[in-house]
Amino acid sequence: MTTAIPLVDLKAAYRRLQAEIDAAVARVLAGGWYILGPEVSAFETEFAAWLGVGHVVGVASGTDAVLLALRALGVGPGDEVITVAHTAVATVAAIELAGATPRFVDIDPITYTLDPAQLAAAVTPRTRAIVPVHLYGAPADMDAVLSVARAHGLLVVEDCAQAHGARTRGQMVGTLGDAAAFSFYPTKNLGALGDGGAVATNRPEVAERLRLLRQYGWRERYVSDVAGYQQPVGRTPGGHPARPPGPSGGGERGPAAAGGAL
Ligand SMILES: Cc1ncc(COP(=O)(O)O)c(C=O)c1O
């Protein structure tokens, strides 16, 4: 007899956290606030505290998190953004959606993350930013990335979509660059029931711009200060994870615990 073992069993985490998730869904439905609102704000505060970062801004997906982080930092048409050739297509799509041109460097064959030795040669006068990707939970070599960024005056947006809770030299990924993008796609280490994303940053002016960009550019309701569109965070009742993983939360690991981050 053979038994099929699923690569990912998304229902496993639900079964483990069912009472808590059902209560959260019921609370959201009864609360009547289905886009942003108090539940998303509470999550942003808790996730920021767990990461040890000044600000977290919830967005609709990890792709939007990379896109809006770049836009909030002023990266756009005419700019080049260096990233790594071995990543999810979303990293590159977000750079292109920002209007910038992706430039690739290869991986280090041991770590599978961006090879910093190739970075300096990829910098041109049009380069504005580097997007290192912490892949499969393994942090990129951030000391080396930051040192090239500093030497050339470049911005750094960490792609942490696959690396919630990973640390490098004792520090959480997502706290090291100008901004960092997280995904809560259901198969990620911290997966939502639906898609979701967040940008973390220690720069208050970047957080403020992200809040404008994620909702029509509104500083005040119905008054658009900048061109933004609706980032429907919390579009589904379970569209954001109930809480960050780790000691403070019940969900130490998301649905990807068995299957790894996809
Ligand atoms: C490295 C990486 N960056 C960005 C993303 C985009 O996340 P999302 O699927 O939530 O848009 C993913 C998810 O596939 C990813 O693996």
The ligand as an ORCA input file, in Angstrom:
! r2SCAN-3c Opt
* xyz 0 1
  C      11.311     35.604     -2.780
  C       9.902     36.052     -2.989
  N       9.631     37.365     -3.148
  C       8.377     37.821     -3.312
  C       7.292     36.944     -3.325
  C       5.929     37.507     -3.578
  O       4.995     37.248     -2.564
  P       3.411     37.166     -2.905
  O       3.183     35.826     -3.513
  O       2.740     37.336     -1.566
  O       3.103     38.283     -3.847
  C       7.522     35.579     -3.143
  C       6.398     34.617     -3.142
  O       6.274     33.791     -3.987
  C       8.854     35.107     -2.981
  O       9.116     33.802     -2.795
*
